[in-house]
Each structure stands twice: as structure tokens, then as C-alpha cells.
Amino acid sequence: MTTASTTKPFRITKSRGGQISGGGRPKAKGTPSTFSQQILKETLTQMPFTPPVASRKITLSRKAITPSAPSQYACLFQATQNERISLIRKGVPAHDVVVISDEMGITKEKFYHLLRFIRATVNRRIKSDEPLPIDYSERVIGLQKLIGQVEVMVAESGSQEDFNAAHWVAEWLEEPNPALNHAKPAEFMDTIEGQTLVSAVLAQMQSGAYA
């Protein structure tokens, strides 16, 4: 895959009207609290802040996330692989699809398209209050982990105030990215390998490797 040579450090800026353009920042709409608190309480423990690994020098100033109240997105990003696997096996509550899409500022239908979900499958499980299948749960947790990664990056930059990571991710996923041969990151979100690739692009943006 060919990557762009132009480098620019990851940054969050506030555009006129609070709209996102590229690396812009939207106004906050509430506090993210999407994943089932019960499941997280049973599975996740308080973890020390660990910044994302990058092969190049981080260009942002380092500030740790306040350990007393990390968001659920940040908890998922900072969790161990075994902890995330446990959550996946338990299954994400189907209703979380509604909550996450609302916090991202997108429709439920767009959420289905983003993760390549079958509408009837999810709607049926929402109605019967069942967890999502394992493969669906894995994709949802991967998306939440991505949002958590952005929260950590912004916390490191010291510009966390009035920042809504879920909204930012929703906008960023739809923008053609030079690191992906100008494809949209959204095109890779339906597989775990694709989500891993998108996560790596975010980390390299933070290090200044990509625009």
C-alpha cells in the first residue's frame, strides 16, 4: 500500500460553528457512555494509562487521562486483549447499537452499513433484548476501541475540553485518507484486520507520519 509523503501532526482544531473539517473538533453532545456498565464492571479493572505504540516520535505533549474517571471507550482501548475477548464472548447488548450510533451522530442504518450488519438480525435481537452474535460484537468493540484511541490521543495533546471523540471518528471515517490510497477509513471497518489498519493510521497521524 502506498502512503503519502506529506507529514502533519495530529491535531484537533475548532472550526467555525463547531463543525469538523479534516482534523476539526465538534461541540460535545453529552458524555460517551455506550457500553453496558454491568458488563464492564464485571470484566474491566482500573488500568494505568498506556499511550498507543508508535514507531516514530510522538509530536504531542504528553498528558495522561485522568485515572479517576476514564470513559468506557478509553477503558476498552486500554483493556488487555484477554479482557476484550471476554467481552466479545459475552456479546455486546444489541441495544448498544442504538446508543453508539446516537453518540456518533449517525443513523442506525448508517451504523449497520459501516460494520456490514444485517438489519433484520440486529433489529430482531434488539426487540428480544439479546446480545449480538460474536462476529458482530467483535466489530462493535473494535469501533468503540477506535473511539477510545482518539480520546487518549486528544487527552495527550491537552485539548480534551469540549471534544466529542465519537462524533470526530464518525466524520473522520468518511474522509478519503492518503495513507489508505485515498480510500475512506469507513471502507475497512467491517473486518478486524481492517479496523487494525485504521487504528494504525490514527497512531501514525499522531506521530506526524500522515496528513
C-alpha positions as CSV (number, residue, x, y, z in Angstrom):
1,M,0.0,0.0,0.0
2,T,1.4,3.4,-1.0
3,T,1.5,6.1,1.7
4,A,1.6,9.8,1.3
5,S,4.9,11.6,1.9
6,T,3.4,14.7,3.3
7,T,3.5,14.8,7.1
8,K,1.4,16.7,9.5
9,P,0.9,16.1,13.3
10,F,-2.5,15.0,14.5
11,R,-4.3,18.0,16.0
12,I,-7.8,19.0,17.0
13,T,-8.9,22.4,15.9
14,K,-12.3,24.1,16.3
15,S,-13.8,25.3,13.1
16,R,-16.5,28.0,12.7
17,G,-19.8,26.7,14.1
18,G,-18.1,23.7,15.7
19,Q,-18.1,21.6,12.5
20,I,-15.4,19.1,11.7
21,S,-13.2,19.5,8.6
22,G,-10.3,17.2,8.4
23,G,-8.8,17.4,11.9
24,G,-11.6,19.7,13.2
25,R,-13.5,19.4,16.5
26,P,-17.2,19.3,17.1
27,K,-19.0,20.6,20.1
28,A,-19.7,18.0,22.7
29,K,-23.0,16.4,22.9
30,G,-23.1,14.7,26.3
31,T,-20.6,12.2,27.8
32,P,-20.0,8.9,26.0
33,S,-21.4,6.0,27.9
34,T,-22.3,3.4,25.4
35,F,-21.1,0.0,26.5
36,S,-23.0,-1.9,29.1
37,Q,-21.8,-0.7,32.5
38,Q,-22.7,-4.0,34.1
39,I,-20.5,-6.0,31.7
40,L,-17.6,-3.5,32.0
41,K,-17.9,-3.6,35.8
42,E,-17.6,-7.3,35.8
43,T,-14.8,-7.6,33.3
44,L,-12.6,-4.4,33.3
45,T,-10.5,-3.2,36.1
46,Q,-8.8,0.2,36.6
47,M,-5.8,0.2,34.4
48,P,-2.8,2.6,34.3
49,F,-2.6,4.9,31.3
50,T,-0.6,3.3,28.4
51,P,-0.1,5.5,25.3
52,P,-0.5,3.9,21.9
53,V,2.7,2.5,20.5
54,A,4.2,4.4,17.6
55,S,7.4,3.7,15.7
56,R,8.1,7.5,15.3
57,K,8.5,10.2,17.8
58,I,5.2,11.5,19.2
59,T,4.8,15.1,18.4
60,L,2.1,15.9,21.0
61,S,2.8,16.9,24.6
62,R,2.0,14.0,27.0
63,K,-0.8,14.3,29.5
64,A,-2.3,11.2,31.0
65,I,-6.1,10.6,31.0
66,T,-7.5,11.4,34.5
67,P,-7.3,7.9,36.1
68,S,-10.3,8.6,38.3
69,A,-12.9,8.7,35.5
70,P,-11.8,7.2,32.2
71,S,-14.6,6.9,29.7
72,Q,-15.9,3.5,28.7
73,Y,-14.3,4.0,25.2
74,A,-11.0,4.7,26.8
75,C,-11.4,1.7,29.1
76,L,-11.9,-0.6,26.0
77,F,-8.8,0.9,24.3
78,Q,-6.7,0.4,27.4
79,A,-8.0,-3.0,28.2
80,T,-5.9,-6.1,27.6
81,Q,-6.7,-8.4,24.7
82,N,-8.0,-11.1,27.1
83,E,-10.4,-8.6,28.6
84,R,-11.7,-7.6,25.2
85,I,-12.0,-11.2,24.2
86,S,-14.1,-11.9,27.3
87,L,-16.4,-9.0,26.4
88,I,-16.8,-10.2,22.9
89,R,-17.7,-13.8,24.0
90,K,-20.3,-12.4,26.4
91,G,-21.8,-10.4,23.5
92,V,-22.5,-6.7,23.1
93,P,-26.1,-5.9,24.1
94,A,-27.9,-5.3,20.8
95,H,-29.4,-2.1,22.1
96,D,-25.9,-0.6,22.3
97,V,-26.1,-0.2,18.5
98,V,-28.7,2.4,19.0
99,V,-26.8,4.2,21.7
100,I,-23.4,4.2,19.9
101,S,-24.9,5.4,16.6
102,D,-26.7,8.2,18.5
103,E,-23.4,9.2,20.2
104,M,-21.6,9.2,16.9
105,G,-24.3,11.4,15.4
106,I,-25.2,8.9,12.6
107,T,-28.4,6.9,11.9
108,K,-28.8,3.3,12.8
109,E,-28.9,2.4,9.2
110,K,-25.6,4.1,8.6
111,F,-24.1,2.2,11.5
112,Y,-25.3,-1.0,10.0
113,H,-23.7,-0.1,6.7
114,L,-20.4,0.9,8.4
115,L,-20.0,-2.5,10.1
116,R,-21.8,-4.5,7.4
117,F,-24.5,-5.7,9.7
118,I,-27.7,-7.4,8.5
119,R,-30.5,-5.1,9.6
120,A,-33.0,-7.9,10.4
121,T,-30.5,-9.7,12.6
122,V,-29.8,-6.7,14.8
123,N,-33.4,-5.5,14.9
124,R,-34.6,-8.9,16.0
125,R,-32.0,-9.0,18.8
126,I,-32.8,-5.5,19.9
127,K,-36.5,-6.5,20.1
128,S,-35.8,-9.6,22.1
129,D,-33.2,-7.9,24.2
130,E,-30.4,-10.4,23.2
131,P,-26.7,-9.8,22.8
132,L,-25.2,-9.5,19.3
133,P,-23.5,-12.5,17.6
134,I,-19.8,-12.9,18.4
135,D,-18.7,-11.6,15.0
136,Y,-20.9,-8.5,15.3
137,S,-19.8,-7.9,18.9
138,E,-16.2,-8.1,17.8
139,R,-16.8,-5.3,15.2
140,V,-18.7,-3.1,17.7
141,I,-15.9,-3.4,20.3
142,G,-13.4,-2.6,17.6
143,L,-15.2,0.6,16.7
144,Q,-15.5,1.5,20.4
145,K,-11.8,0.8,20.9
146,L,-11.1,3.2,18.0
147,I,-13.1,5.9,19.6
148,G,-11.2,5.3,22.8
149,Q,-7.9,5.6,21.0
150,V,-8.9,9.0,19.7
151,E,-9.9,10.1,23.3
152,V,-6.5,9.0,24.5
153,M,-4.7,10.9,21.7
154,V,-6.6,14.1,22.4
155,A,-6.0,13.7,26.2
156,E,-2.3,13.5,25.4
157,S,-2.5,16.7,23.4
158,G,-4.0,18.6,26.3
159,S,-7.1,19.6,24.3
160,Q,-9.7,17.3,25.7
161,E,-12.2,20.0,26.8
162,D,-15.4,20.2,24.7
163,F,-14.2,17.3,22.5
164,N,-16.6,14.5,21.4
165,A,-14.4,11.6,20.1
166,A,-17.4,9.6,18.8
167,H,-18.5,12.5,16.6
168,W,-15.0,13.1,15.4
169,V,-14.5,9.4,14.5
170,A,-17.8,9.4,12.6
171,E,-16.6,12.3,10.4
172,W,-13.0,11.1,10.0
173,L,-14.1,7.7,8.8
174,E,-15.9,9.3,5.8
175,E,-12.9,11.3,4.7
176,P,-10.5,9.9,2.0
177,N,-7.2,9.2,3.6
178,P,-3.8,9.4,1.8
179,A,-2.4,6.6,4.0
180,L,-5.1,4.3,2.5
181,N,-4.6,5.2,-1.1
182,H,-7.2,7.9,-0.6
183,A,-9.9,5.3,0.4
184,K,-12.2,6.2,3.2
185,P,-11.3,4.5,6.6
186,A,-15.0,3.5,6.8
187,E,-14.4,1.0,3.9
188,F,-12.2,-1.0,6.3
189,M,-14.4,-1.1,9.4
190,D,-16.2,-4.4,8.6
191,T,-13.3,-6.6,9.4
192,I,-10.9,-6.9,12.4
193,E,-7.9,-6.7,10.1
194,G,-9.3,-3.5,8.5
195,Q,-10.0,-2.0,11.9
196,T,-6.4,-2.8,12.9
197,L,-5.2,-1.0,9.8
198,V,-7.4,2.1,10.6
199,S,-6.1,2.1,14.1
200,A,-2.5,2.1,12.9
201,V,-3.2,5.1,10.6
202,L,-4.6,7.0,13.6
203,A,-1.4,6.2,15.6
204,Q,0.8,7.4,12.7
205,M,-1.2,10.6,12.3
206,Q,-0.4,11.2,16.0
207,S,3.3,10.7,15.3
208,G,3.2,13.1,12.3
209,A,3.6,10.3,9.7
210,Y,0.4,11.1,7.7
211,A,-1.7,14.1,6.9
